[in-house]
C-alpha cells in the first residue's frame, strides 16, 4: 500500500530517474559511513617455504627454457622473470602456499608470453591477461562456481591484486583468483528467540583466516540478510586511508553474474579492488567483500563521492547484472542507472512498439471475424505484425545508436522536439517514442529502493490502443529482474541475446481485483520468443476473462504473468516478482532499506493474488512474505489457495469448489430438458471433482497423462478411485475397460487401438483427442487455452453437419475461442462459456480474501489455521457457506441466461447473453460504486449482513466487520452483491422501477427479509385473546372441526385440516391446520343486511366476500378473533399512505387502487388462524414434513403475529431462504405479490 509524499507531487519529467527519485536518497554524506580500523580483514599467511619453492620453480622453468628443450623463455632470462614474479609483483603468500610448482611455472611462462604478444603488436604497455575466463566455452567464475551455489555445493573465492606491475613497460597488475570448495557444517536453525551464530554456519578455512573485526561485520550483515529478502549493502571507511570496503550480503541464488558485474561497476568509477572475497554459509547466505581504492592518476570523482554511487548502483546490478547496455566506459557505455533505465525501456518497447495500427483496423472492418476464413487471415496478419515489425535486436540497436537520448533530463516537450529533429528513420523514432510513453505513464517505481530484488513499475494503462484492448484496465504493473539461471542455455550466442532476465505483468480491471499468477515456461528458444511476444496479450486476455467471470463477487478481474528466461529457476522468479510488487504496495519505513516512495498515483492499493499454472505451491510463501514485509492488515488476504492446515486457505480441489459451479450448469441443462443423468454420455478433460459429483455415462477423459476412452462407458468405481487419489487417467486399471476401450499415455508410441488405428505418438494423440469423440455433453475441466478455435472447430461437426456434442459446459478457462463458441451455437449446441460456468474457484477465493481481511491475525490463526491437523468448527462452517454461495450464484446465473435465451426465442446465442450479462453486471457495479447508495446506512448494513457469510457475521459481528474492512472493499462488496442479485432476478433488461423496489427490499433486516413493526397499536389483550381462541379451537376433535370444512363454503371461509393443502406439487401435503374468516362487523348494530353505508363504501360481493363459519359451543371465540381482525384492519389502513411516501409517491396514491381495503367499511381482508403441530427431531436422511410449502401470498401485504417457536422462512432477493426471527412485541409485515404490481402499473 503506497503513501503519497506530503505536498504537491513532483512533475514526471521524461527522464524517470529525475522524477521518481526520493529526496532522502539524493544527498548522502560521509557521516553515514561505518568506520573500521586500518587492519587486515583476513590474516595474511606467511609461507615459510617460499624461498625454497622459488628455487625449485626456477629449475622447472629453466628445464623448459631454450635450448636444450627449445623452451619458450631464453635461459639467460629465466632467473630475472622468476625473481620478478616472486618479489616485484607483490603477490600474496596465499598464492604460493596453495599452488603447485607446476602451476606457478606455467603462470610465469604465460606472463612472459603475454609480454611477447604485446611487443609484437607494438604496444608493450598493454598486456591482455584475463584469468576470470576459466573454461574453454568462455564461462566466467560466476557461471562456473558462484551462480549455482547451494550449501551442499558452494565455493569460496579469494582474489588478490599484485602490488607491483607485471612488467617494466606495463602498469597493469596481476590478479590471482583462488577458488576452493566449501566444507560447510549442517545447518540447524536457532531457536525463535535467538539469532544465527556465524561460527556455526561457516567454512573452517574462512574461520581460520577471518579476523575478529571481519566476523563481527559479517555477523551483522548475515542477521540483516536473514530478516530481508533483498540484498544488504554496507560501506566501511578504513581509518587513515582512502580505502573503502563494500560488503554485500544476499541469499544464495538471489542473482547471477553479480560478481563480474561488480567489477565493471567500480571500474566505471575509476576504482580498483586490492582484494575481493566471496564467502558462503550453510544457512544459505552469500557475502561479498570488496576492498576498493581510487585508481592513481584517474580523472574521476573522488572515492569519497563515487563510493555512494557504487553502493546505490550495486542494488540495480543485483537486479540486472547481465545488462547489454552497461559496457565499459571506454566503449561508450552508460552508467548503471542509465543502462538499467535503457534496459527497462527496451523491455517496454518490445511489448508496446509492435502495435497493429490503422492498417489492421481498416482490414478488420472489412473482414468478418465470425467467418472462419476471414478470422484466420486476421490472426495470421496480427501474428506477422508482432513477429516482424520490431525485434529485440532491432530495438537494442536503436538504443545503442542514440545513447544520449536516454540520459539527458529534458522536459516532455524538449525531448519530443529533440526526437523529431534528431531521428529521421520512422522505425527508430517509434522505438524512442516508446521511451517517452513509458516515462509519461510511470506512477511509481522501486527503482531507487536500495534493497530491491527486481525492478517494478506501476503504470497508468492509458497508452493502450483501444483497437487491440477495447476495455481499458484499471491498473498495471511491469516487473523486470534477473532469472537466477539454474542450467546453461545450449548456445552462448543466444545467451547474449535473451539474457538471464525475467519479466512479468500484472493487470487488473478494477481497484479491488483478484486473479492468479501464471508462470509461462518455455520449452526452447523458439517457444520463448513466441511467449515473449505474446506475454502481455495473454495477460490482458486472461485478466479480461477473469473480469467477466468475477461478475458477482467484489473483486474485479486481474491476472499476473511471469516469463522466466530459458533454464531459469521459476520459483525464484516468482519470489522476486512478488517482492517487487510488494515494494509498491507498502510505504517505505526504514531509511537505507525501504525508502518512502514518490507516489504519483497517490492512493493506497491492495492486490489479491491467486494460484495459476506453476504457482499453486507458492501462495503460502507469498502470504508469509507479505507479513514479513509489514503488511499486517492484508497479508492473510494477499494470496488465496494457501494450504489449509498451515495458513487457513480453502483449497479448491479439497472441497470441490470449481466443480460445484460447473455442476450447477450441468444439472440445470438436465433439469430444463428433463434428462436422466445416468443415461447421458459425457466426454471431459481433467476435473476429478466432476467425476465425484456426477453419475453419468462417461465415455472419454483426457488429461495431462493421456487419453482414456470406452464407448461402453468407463467403469465409474475405478474413476472414483482415481479421483479420490487425485491421480491422472494413466493410473486407470486396463482390465476395467471393455473390448473397445483403450488407454493411450503421452509417452506411448506406435499403439494400436481396438479399431485398428495406429497411434504414432501419444502426446500428439492427446493434444487432438478432444476433437475425435462424440457424446451428449462435453465438459472441459482442464487444458490449454484455445484448444478449440476457429481453425479446428469444424472437426467437432460431422460430414452431415451434426455436432459431436449436444451440450458443452466450458469448465476450463478459454478452452474455446469466442468464434468457436458462436460457430457451435449456430449448429444448435447448447453451450455455456467459461466466464459463467467456471466461477466456483473465484467465488471460493473471494470469500477466502474476505476472511483474511475480516479477521485479526490472532483470530485468523485461532479460527482458520488447523490445530493438530484438524479444522475448527468455524472453518468447517465457513467452508459450507462458501460451497452454498458457489451453488447459489451459479444456479442464479444459469436461470438468468436460460430465461433470457427463451425470451428471445433463441435469437441470441447464450455465449453472447453471458457476455452481455457480465458487462451489464460490471457496469451496474461500477455505477453503484460511484453512487451514494452505499452511504445510506440502512441499505449498507442490510446488504453487508447478507453479502458476508453468516458464519463470519456471527463470530465477529457486523459492526466490527464494518470497522475492519477497507472502505473500497466494502463498496465493491456492496455493489457486486446488489448488482448480481438484481440482474439475476430481473434479467438484463430490468427497469429502473424494478431496481427501486429491489433495493428497498435489500435494505431490510437480512435475518427475516421483512419489516417488523413496533408501536403498532394492537393491544396485548387483543393478541392474547386471539391466540388463546385459536388454541381452544384447534384442540377440538377433528369431527367437530370438520363441520366447518372450508370445502363446504362458497367463499373460502372455514376450517382446513392437516395435509389438506399442498402448495408444493412435489410435496406430501402441508402439515398445518387453519381457520379462515373475512370481513364481519364487530358490534351488534353492524350487519351484512344493513344498507346505511354510502354507495361508494359498500363492499362489492366477490369470491372473498360472504358469510363466515363459526364454531358452536365455543363461547368468546368469535369476539376474540374479530377484535384482533379489526385491529389489524385499522393498522393496515394506516400503512398504505406510509408505503406511498416511502416510495416517493403521493400519500393518497393507493386510495383509488386499493379502494376495497382503504375506502370501504367492509374491506376484502382475509385472516387465517394457523396451527403447525410440533415434529419430532429427524435425521438428515429422513424426509421432513414441511409445515407449508414454498408459496407467495396474494395480497398487497401480510400482517403476521408469530410466537417464539418461529419456523417462518422468507426467500430473499438473492433466492436464499432465511429465518424470520421472532421479535417480541412486533408484528411482521411481508410485502407480497400485489403491491409491486399496483405500483408498476400506474395509469
Secondary structure, DSSP 4 states (H G I P E B T S, - for coil): ---PPSSSPPP--SSHHHHS--GGGT---GGG-EEE-SS-SB-----TTHHHHHHHHHHHHHHTSBTTS--SSBHHHHHHHHHIIIIIS---HHHHHHS-HHHHHHHHHHHHHHHHHHHHTT-TT-----TT--STT---HIIIIITT-BTTB-EEEEEEEEEEESSSS--PEEEEEEEEE--PPPP-PPPTTS---GGGSS-HHHHHHB-HHHHHHHHHHHHHHHH-SS-EEEEEEETTSS-EEEEEEEETTS-SSHHHHHHHHHHHTTEEEEEEEEEEETTTEEEEEEEEEEPTT--S--HHHHHHHHHHHHHHHHH-SS-TT---GGGTPPPHHHHHHHHHHHHHHHHHS---HHHHHHHHHHS-TTSHHHHHHHHHHHHHHHHHSS-HHHHHHHHHHTGGGGTS---HHHHHHHHHHH---HHHHHHHHHHHHHHHHEEEE-TT-TT-SEEEEEE-GGGS-TTT-SS--SEEEEEEEE--BSS--S-HHHHHHHTTEEEEEEEESSSSEEEEEEE---SSHHHHHHHHHHHHHHHHHHHHHHHHHGGGSSSEEEEEEEEEPTTB-HHHHHHHHHHHHHHTTS---BTTTBPPPP-SS-S----EEEE-TTTGGGHHHHHHHHHHTT-TTTHHHHBSS--HHHH----TTTTTHHHHHHHHHHHHHHHHHT--GGG-EEEEES-HHHHHH--SEEEEEEETTEEEE-TT---HHHHHHHHHHT--GGGS-GGGS-TT-EEEETT-EEEEPTTS-EEEEHHHHHHHGGGT--EEEEEE-S--TTSB-TTTGGGGB-TTS-BSEEEEE--STTSB-HHHHHHHHHTT-EEE-HHHHS-HHHHHHHHHHHHHHHS-HHHHHHHTS-BTTB--HHHHHHHHHHHHHHHHHHHHHHHHHHHHHHHTTT-S-HHHHHHHHHHHHHHHHHHHHHSSGGG-HHHHHHHHHHHS-HHHHHHH-HHHHHHHS-HHHHHHHHHHHHHHHHHHHH-TT--HHHHHHHHHHHTSBTTTTBEEESS-S--HHHHHHHHHHHHHHHTS-HHHHHTTBGGG-SSS-EEE-TT---SSTTSS--S-EEEEE----SSTT--SS---S-GGGSPPP-TT-S-----SS-TTHHHHHHHHHHHHHHHHHHHHHHHHHHTT--TTTTTTTSHHHHT-SS----EEEEE--------TTSPPPPSS-S----SSEEEE---TT---EEE-TTS-EEE----TT-EEEEE-HHHHHHHHT--
